[in-house]
């Protein structure tokens, strides 16, 4: 009886450890421009956003995301100059789905790793057509030559389920 109990406890511990393990990722190199790690369960796709340099999704889990790359030189050539990551973030978030019902934006979190600056925030709104609350994890990355917008999406009900993986995507981006 004790032996059966110990085997049961050992198996339970192993299953629990496996559930806590980080989802395996696959690295994508987007031309010579940048690279990013995406969870294995997501696939590269197209058609989500016409401005995106890279798009990914998993239909079964109802999650998707995309990355938009904005070259600082190209922005300057059209008259858009940003003093820092904050000014780029504020320029973007002000108009992002601005007329949506129940629109909420969290206070941005700032992080710096070596010479790369990151901003992350949570964004949610009520989709008027589907009557579902939508969650976006929004990340901004500033490198020496570019700004990147990393947008990952799920239903608001699944926010906690996917947020850690969305953060992992954001902080894996480098050029």
GROMACS elastic network, one bead per residue, 0.5 to 0.9 nm:
[ bonds ]
;  ai    aj funct       b0    kb
    1     4     6  0.51823   500
    1     5     6  0.62754   500
    1     6     6  0.87728   500
    2     6     6  0.61983   500
    2     7     6  0.86099   500
    3     6     6  0.51812   500
    3     7     6  0.62003   500
    3     8     6  0.85757   500
    4     7     6  0.51351   500
    4     8     6  0.61141   500
    4     9     6  0.86615   500
    5     8     6  0.50752   500
    5     9     6  0.62127   500
    5    10     6  0.86100   500
    6     9     6  0.50842   500
    6    10     6  0.60470   500
    6    11     6  0.85462   500
    7    10     6  0.50981   500
    7    11     6  0.61463   500
    7    12     6  0.85250   500
    8    11     6  0.52253   500
    8    12     6  0.61247   500
    8    13     6  0.86731   500
    9    12     6  0.50115   500
    9    13     6  0.61792   500
    9    14     6  0.86914   500
   10    13     6  0.51501   500
   10    14     6  0.62878   500
   10    15     6  0.87075   500
   11    14     6  0.51040   500
   11    15     6  0.61722   500
   11    16     6  0.85269   500
   12    15     6  0.52155   500
   12    16     6  0.61231   500
   12    17     6  0.86565   500
   13    16     6  0.50458   500
   13    17     6  0.61461   500
   13    18     6  0.86196   500
   14    17     6  0.51546   500
   14    18     6  0.62231   500
   14    19     6  0.86802   500
   15    18     6  0.51496   500
   15    19     6  0.62674   500
   15    20     6  0.88047   500
   16    19     6  0.51246   500
   16    20     6  0.63878   500
   16    21     6  0.88488   500
   17    20     6  0.51521   500
   17    21     6  0.63346   500
   18    21     6  0.52024   500
   18    22     6  0.86178   500
   19    22     6  0.82057   500
   20    23     6  0.88557   500
   21    24     6  0.86432   500
   22    25     6  0.87746   500
   22   165     6  0.81965   500
   23    39     6  0.61465   500
   23    40     6  0.72920   500
   23    41     6  0.84673   500
   23   165     6  0.76218   500
   24    38     6  0.84765   500
   24    39     6  0.58045   500
   24    40     6  0.57089   500
   24    41     6  0.84083   500
   25    37     6  0.57857   500
   25    38     6  0.51901   500
   25    41     6  0.82015   500
   25    42     6  0.89754   500
   26    36     6  0.83481   500
   26    37     6  0.53821   500
   26    38     6  0.54340   500
   26    39     6  0.61970   500
   26    40     6  0.57063   500
   27    35     6  0.69008   500
   27    36     6  0.57065   500
   27    38     6  0.64318   500
   27    39     6  0.88341   500
   27   172     6  0.89668   500
   28    34     6  0.84905   500
   28    35     6  0.54755   500
   28    36     6  0.54594   500
   28    37     6  0.61328   500
   28    38     6  0.75235   500
   29    32     6  0.71991   500
   29    33     6  0.76922   500
   29    34     6  0.59946   500
   29    36     6  0.67110   500
   29    37     6  0.88740   500
   30    33     6  0.58268   500
   30    34     6  0.53823   500
   30    35     6  0.57451   500
   30    36     6  0.80798   500
   30    53     6  0.77073   500
   30    54     6  0.73186   500
   31    34     6  0.69929   500
   31    35     6  0.84329   500
   32    35     6  0.84720   500
   32   175     6  0.81247   500
   33   174     6  0.88291   500
   33   175     6  0.58662   500
   34   173     6  0.70376   500
   34   174     6  0.55956   500
   35   172     6  0.77778   500
   35   173     6  0.57046   500
   35   174     6  0.56066   500
   35   175     6  0.61792   500
   36   169     6  0.66061   500
   36   170     6  0.79270   500
   36   171     6  0.84913   500
   36   172     6  0.53599   500
   36   174     6  0.67142   500
   36   175     6  0.88620   500
   37    40     6  0.89810   500
   37   168     6  0.77914   500
   37   169     6  0.57028   500
   37   170     6  0.85797   500
   37   171     6  0.89087   500
   37   172     6  0.57389   500
   37   173     6  0.71299   500
   38    41     6  0.83162   500
   38    42     6  0.67847   500
   38    43     6  0.83156   500
   38    44     6  0.89793   500
   38    56     6  0.79766   500
   38   165     6  0.83818   500
   38   166     6  0.87292   500
   38   168     6  0.81937   500
   38   169     6  0.58535   500
   38   172     6  0.86236   500
   39    42     6  0.57182   500
   39    43     6  0.85372   500
   39   165     6  0.72570   500
   39   168     6  0.88356   500
   39   169     6  0.79254   500
   40    43     6  0.74589   500
   41    57     6  0.84152   500
   41    58     6  0.66689   500
   41    61     6  0.89384   500
   42    56     6  0.60956   500
   42    57     6  0.50591   500
   42    59     6  0.86199   500
   42    63     6  0.83830   500
   42    64     6  0.79683   500
   43    55     6  0.84426   500
   43    56     6  0.53472   500
   43    57     6  0.55518   500
   43    58     6  0.64898   500
   44    54     6  0.75293   500
   44    55     6  0.57949   500
   44    57     6  0.66959   500
   45    48     6  0.78763   500
   45    54     6  0.78977   500
   45    55     6  0.53431   500
   45    56     6  0.51502   500
   45    57     6  0.66949   500
   46    49     6  0.76111   500
   46    50     6  0.83702   500
   46    52     6  0.86580   500
   46    54     6  0.78505   500
   46    55     6  0.58635   500
   46    56     6  0.75877   500
   47    50     6  0.65658   500
   47    55     6  0.81022   500
   48    52     6  0.79457   500
   48    55     6  0.68948   500
   48    56     6  0.85753   500
   48    64     6  0.84996   500
   48    65     6  0.81390   500
   48    66     6  0.75444   500
   49    52     6  0.54422   500
   49    53     6  0.89438   500
   49    55     6  0.78061   500
   49    66     6  0.73630   500
   49    68     6  0.87593   500
   50    53     6  0.85350   500
   51    67     6  0.86081   500
   51    68     6  0.62195   500
   51    69     6  0.82785   500
   52    55     6  0.65669   500
   52    66     6  0.60384   500
   52    67     6  0.53956   500
   52    69     6  0.71129   500
   53    66     6  0.75407   500
   53    67     6  0.58187   500
   53    68     6  0.54100   500
   53    69     6  0.62383   500
   54    65     6  0.85481   500
   54    66     6  0.55669   500
   54    67     6  0.52695   500
   54    68     6  0.71848   500
   54    69     6  0.88705   500
   55    64     6  0.77123   500
   55    65     6  0.58507   500
   55    67     6  0.64531   500
   56    63     6  0.86212   500
   56    64     6  0.56338   500
   56    65     6  0.53411   500
   56    66     6  0.61146   500
   56    67     6  0.89880   500
   57    61     6  0.86523   500
   57    62     6  0.77101   500
   57    63     6  0.56797   500
   57    65     6  0.62176   500
   57    66     6  0.86010   500
   58    61     6  0.55884   500
   58    62     6  0.59180   500
   58    63     6  0.54829   500
   58    64     6  0.62526   500
   59    63     6  0.65753   500
   59    64     6  0.79148   500
   60    63     6  0.80653   500
   61    64     6  0.89181   500
   61   154     6  0.85033   500
   62   153     6  0.84844   500
   62   154     6  0.62556   500
   62   155     6  0.77977   500
   63   152     6  0.74366   500
   63   153     6  0.56272   500
   63   155     6  0.79774   500
   63   162     6  0.84104   500
   64   151     6  0.84697   500
   64   152     6  0.58080   500
   64   153     6  0.53865   500
   64   154     6  0.69231   500
   65   136     6  0.88791   500
   65   150     6  0.73983   500
   65   151     6  0.53741   500
   65   153     6  0.58817   500
   65   154     6  0.89353   500
   65   166     6  0.87313   500
   66   149     6  0.81460   500
   66   150     6  0.60730   500
   66   151     6  0.55229   500
   66   152     6  0.65788   500
   67   148     6  0.66060   500
   67   149     6  0.55455   500
   67   151     6  0.63820   500
   67   152     6  0.87364   500
   68   147     6  0.83577   500
   68   148     6  0.55560   500
   68   149     6  0.50758   500
   68   150     6  0.66778   500
   68   151     6  0.84076   500
   69   146     6  0.67780   500
   69   147     6  0.60784   500
   69   149     6  0.65896   500
   69   150     6  0.88836   500
   70    73     6  0.86117   500
   70    74     6  0.72398   500
   70    75     6  0.68988   500
   70   145     6  0.88104   500
   70   146     6  0.55506   500
   70   147     6  0.51043   500
   70   148     6  0.60346   500
   70   149     6  0.81260   500
   71    74     6  0.51999   500
   71    75     6  0.62108   500
   71    76     6  0.86127   500
   71   145     6  0.61088   500
   71   147     6  0.63652   500
   71   148     6  0.84988   500
   72    75     6  0.50632   500
   72    76     6  0.60970   500
   72    77     6  0.85846   500
   72    80     6  0.85794   500
   72    81     6  0.77210   500
   72    82     6  0.85900   500
   72   144     6  0.84744   500
   72   145     6  0.56467   500
   72   146     6  0.51230   500
   72   147     6  0.68700   500
   73    76     6  0.51437   500
   73    77     6  0.61964   500
   73    78     6  0.89283   500
   73   145     6  0.74619   500
   73   146     6  0.81257   500
   74    77     6  0.50469   500
   74    78     6  0.66194   500
   74    79     6  0.88785   500
   74    80     6  0.85557   500
   75    78     6  0.54243   500
   75    79     6  0.64761   500
   75    80     6  0.50039   500
   75    81     6  0.65484   500
   75    82     6  0.88310   500
   76    81     6  0.53412   500
   76    82     6  0.86369   500
   77    80     6  0.73380   500
   77    81     6  0.89005   500
   78    81     6  0.88169   500
   81    88     6  0.86443   500
   82    85     6  0.74731   500
   82    86     6  0.84968   500
   82    87     6  0.57617   500
   82    88     6  0.58475   500
   82    91     6  0.89425   500
   83    86     6  0.80903   500
   83    87     6  0.63675   500
   83    88     6  0.79700   500
   84    87     6  0.55398   500
   84    88     6  0.66541   500
   84    89     6  0.88506   500
   84   142     6  0.82576   500
   85    88     6  0.51833   500
   85    89     6  0.61185   500
   85    90     6  0.86185   500
   85   117     6  0.69217   500
   85   118     6  0.75763   500
   85   119     6  0.74652   500
   85   140     6  0.74106   500
   85   141     6  0.75275   500
   85   142     6  0.61432   500
   85   147     6  0.80003   500
   86    89     6  0.50343   500
   86    90     6  0.60524   500
   86    91     6  0.84958   500
   86   110     6  0.87568   500
   86   119     6  0.77792   500
   86   140     6  0.89696   500
   87    90     6  0.51313   500
   87    91     6  0.60891   500
   87    92     6  0.86464   500
   88    91     6  0.51367   500
   88    92     6  0.63123   500
   88    93     6  0.87187   500
   88   140     6  0.81841   500
   88   147     6  0.79612   500
   89    92     6  0.51939   500
   89    93     6  0.60033   500
   89    94     6  0.84400   500
   89   108     6  0.89519   500
   89   119     6  0.76275   500
   89   139     6  0.86452   500
   89   140     6  0.65586   500
   89   149     6  0.87296   500
   90    93     6  0.52665   500
   90    94     6  0.59152   500
   90    95     6  0.89672   500
   91    94     6  0.58337   500
   91    95     6  0.75081   500
   92    95     6  0.61678   500
   92    96     6  0.63640   500
   92   149     6  0.88662   500
   93    96     6  0.50091   500
   93    97     6  0.84310   500
   93    98     6  0.83546   500
   93   105     6  0.84747   500
   93   138     6  0.89640   500
   94    97     6  0.85571   500
   94    98     6  0.68869   500
   95    98     6  0.50647   500
   95    99     6  0.85185   500
   96    99     6  0.86003   500
   97   100     6  0.57926   500
   97   103     6  0.80228   500
   97   125     6  0.83719   500
   98   101     6  0.88743   500
   98   103     6  0.74387   500
   99   103     6  0.78582   500
  100   103     6  0.56710   500
  100   125     6  0.61142   500
  100   126     6  0.66606   500
  100   127     6  0.72193   500
  100   128     6  0.77695   500
  101   125     6  0.59088   500
  101   126     6  0.52583   500
  101   127     6  0.72526   500
  101   128     6  0.72565   500
  102   124     6  0.75234   500
  102   125     6  0.50079   500
  102   126     6  0.56105   500
  102   127     6  0.89805   500
  102   133     6  0.85255   500
  103   123     6  0.73841   500
  103   124     6  0.57232   500
  103   126     6  0.70581   500
  104   122     6  0.80369   500
  104   123     6  0.56767   500
  104   124     6  0.53678   500
  104   125     6  0.63992   500
  105   108     6  0.83693   500
  105   121     6  0.69717   500
  105   122     6  0.57893   500
  105   124     6  0.67326   500
  106   109     6  0.88124   500
  106   121     6  0.55670   500
  106   122     6  0.52265   500
  106   123     6  0.65080   500
  107   120     6  0.86891   500
  107   121     6  0.64118   500
  107   122     6  0.79941   500
  108   119     6  0.61716   500
  108   120     6  0.55113   500
  108   122     6  0.79144   500
  109   118     6  0.80764   500
  109   119     6  0.54473   500
  109   120     6  0.52571   500
  109   121     6  0.63934   500
  110   117     6  0.74880   500
  110   118     6  0.57770   500
  110   120     6  0.68039   500
  111   116     6  0.85660   500
  111   117     6  0.60298   500
  111   118     6  0.50620   500
  111   119     6  0.63514   500
  111   120     6  0.84682   500
  112   115     6  0.70376   500
  112   116     6  0.57586   500
  112   118     6  0.59522   500
  112   119     6  0.87238   500
  113   116     6  0.53449   500
  113   117     6  0.65140   500
  113   118     6  0.79793   500
  113   171     6  0.88529   500
  114   117     6  0.81637   500
  115   142     6  0.86761   500
  115   143     6  0.69409   500
  115   144     6  0.76591   500
  116   141     6  0.69288   500
  116   142     6  0.57503   500
  116   143     6  0.50825   500
  116   144     6  0.76393   500
  116   174     6  0.80417   500
  117   140     6  0.80512   500
  117   141     6  0.57250   500
  117   142     6  0.50894   500
  117   143     6  0.68398   500
  118   139     6  0.69415   500
  118   140     6  0.55895   500
  118   142     6  0.65075   500
  118   170     6  0.81493   500
  118   171     6  0.76954   500
  119   138     6  0.81113   500
  119   139     6  0.55089   500
  119   140     6  0.50376   500
  119   141     6  0.66517   500
  119   142     6  0.88043   500
  120   137     6  0.72425   500
  120   138     6  0.55995   500
  120   140     6  0.64434   500
  120   141     6  0.88907   500
  120   167     6  0.80689   500
  120   170     6  0.83134   500
  121   136     6  0.84726   500
  121   137     6  0.61432   500
  121   138     6  0.53261   500
  121   139     6  0.65614   500
  121   140     6  0.89981   500
  122   135     6  0.72775   500
  122   136     6  0.60847   500
  122   138     6  0.61877   500
  122   139     6  0.88915   500
  123   134     6  0.83093   500
  123   135     6  0.58433   500
  123   136     6  0.50314   500
  123   137     6  0.62957   500
  123   138     6  0.70150   500
  124   133     6  0.68118   500
  124   134     6  0.54261   500
  124   136     6  0.60535   500
  124   137     6  0.86736   500
  124   155     6  0.88585   500
  124   156     6  0.69324   500
  125   132     6  0.84901   500
  125   133     6  0.55825   500
  125   134     6  0.54875   500
  125   135     6  0.69279   500
  125   136     6  0.88235   500
  125   156     6  0.84976   500
  126   129     6  0.88483   500
  126   130     6  0.84623   500
  126   131     6  0.62849   500
  126   132     6  0.58021   500
  126   134     6  0.61229   500
  127   130     6  0.56882   500
  127   131     6  0.52706   500
  127   132     6  0.54827   500
  127   133     6  0.60194   500
  127   134     6  0.66195   500
  128   131     6  0.52810   500
  128   132     6  0.76908   500
  129   132     6  0.81409   500
  130   133     6  0.86136   500
  132   155     6  0.71147   500
  132   156     6  0.80697   500
  133   155     6  0.59855   500
  133   156     6  0.53661   500
  133   157     6  0.76159   500
  134   153     6  0.73106   500
  134   154     6  0.62324   500
  134   156     6  0.50109   500
  134   157     6  0.82618   500
  135   152     6  0.82356   500
  135   153     6  0.56119   500
  135   154     6  0.54049   500
  135   155     6  0.53372   500
  135   157     6  0.82066   500
  135   158     6  0.81670   500
  135   159     6  0.64842   500
  136   151     6  0.63868   500
  136   152     6  0.54856   500
  136   154     6  0.67210   500
  136   155     6  0.83829   500
  136   156     6  0.82204   500
  136   159     6  0.84247   500
  137   150     6  0.79014   500
  137   151     6  0.57931   500
  137   152     6  0.51166   500
  137   153     6  0.63398   500
  137   154     6  0.87117   500
  137   159     6  0.85810   500
  137   163     6  0.71347   500
  137   166     6  0.67295   500
  137   167     6  0.79092   500
  138   149     6  0.71989   500
  138   150     6  0.58347   500
  138   152     6  0.66601   500
  138   153     6  0.87711   500
  138   166     6  0.88641   500
  138   170     6  0.87118   500
  139   148     6  0.79516   500
  139   149     6  0.57800   500
  139   151     6  0.63772   500
  139   152     6  0.85725   500
  139   167     6  0.81482   500
  139   170     6  0.62092   500
  139   171     6  0.89022   500
  140   147     6  0.69222   500
  140   148     6  0.55977   500
  140   150     6  0.61800   500
  140   151     6  0.87722   500
  140   170     6  0.80310   500
  141   146     6  0.80663   500
  141   147     6  0.55671   500
  141   149     6  0.66003   500
  141   150     6  0.77954   500
  141   170     6  0.77844   500
  141   171     6  0.85160   500
  141   173     6  0.78673   500
  141   174     6  0.86277   500
  142   145     6  0.78589   500
  142   146     6  0.59846   500
  142   148     6  0.65047   500
  143   146     6  0.53377   500
  143   147     6  0.63794   500
  143   148     6  0.83213   500
  143   174     6  0.77878   500
  143   175     6  0.74043   500
  144   147     6  0.85426   500
  144   175     6  0.90000   500
  145   175     6  0.88897   500
  146   175     6  0.87386   500
  148   173     6  0.88487   500
  150   166     6  0.89244   500
  150   169     6  0.82262   500
  150   170     6  0.63787   500
  151   166     6  0.85248   500
  151   170     6  0.87888   500
  152   163     6  0.87829   500
  152   166     6  0.62541   500
  152   169     6  0.89217   500
  153   156     6  0.87623   500
  153   159     6  0.85612   500
  153   162     6  0.88966   500
  153   166     6  0.86151   500
  154   157     6  0.80498   500
  154   158     6  0.62560   500
  154   159     6  0.66447   500
  154   162     6  0.77956   500
  155   158     6  0.53861   500
  155   159     6  0.66570   500
  156   159     6  0.50895   500
  156   160     6  0.84418   500
  157   160     6  0.77815   500
  157   161     6  0.85066   500
  158   161     6  0.51636   500
  158   162     6  0.65199   500
  158   163     6  0.84504   500
  159   162     6  0.56269   500
  159   163     6  0.56994   500
  160   163     6  0.53893   500
  160   164     6  0.75728   500
  161   164     6  0.76092   500
  161   165     6  0.84793   500
  162   165     6  0.54173   500
  162   166     6  0.62283   500
  162   167     6  0.87698   500
  163   167     6  0.61434   500
  163   168     6  0.85600   500
  164   167     6  0.50981   500
  164   168     6  0.62255   500
  164   169     6  0.88026   500
  165   169     6  0.63302   500
  165   170     6  0.87564   500
  166   169     6  0.51562   500
  166   170     6  0.64373   500
  166   171     6  0.88949   500
  167   170     6  0.50814   500
  167   171     6  0.62667   500
  167   172     6  0.85848   500
  168   171     6  0.53359   500
  168   172     6  0.61118   500
  168   173     6  0.89593   500
  169   172     6  0.52981   500
  169   173     6  0.67681   500
  170   173     6  0.57817   500
  171   174     6  0.81770   500
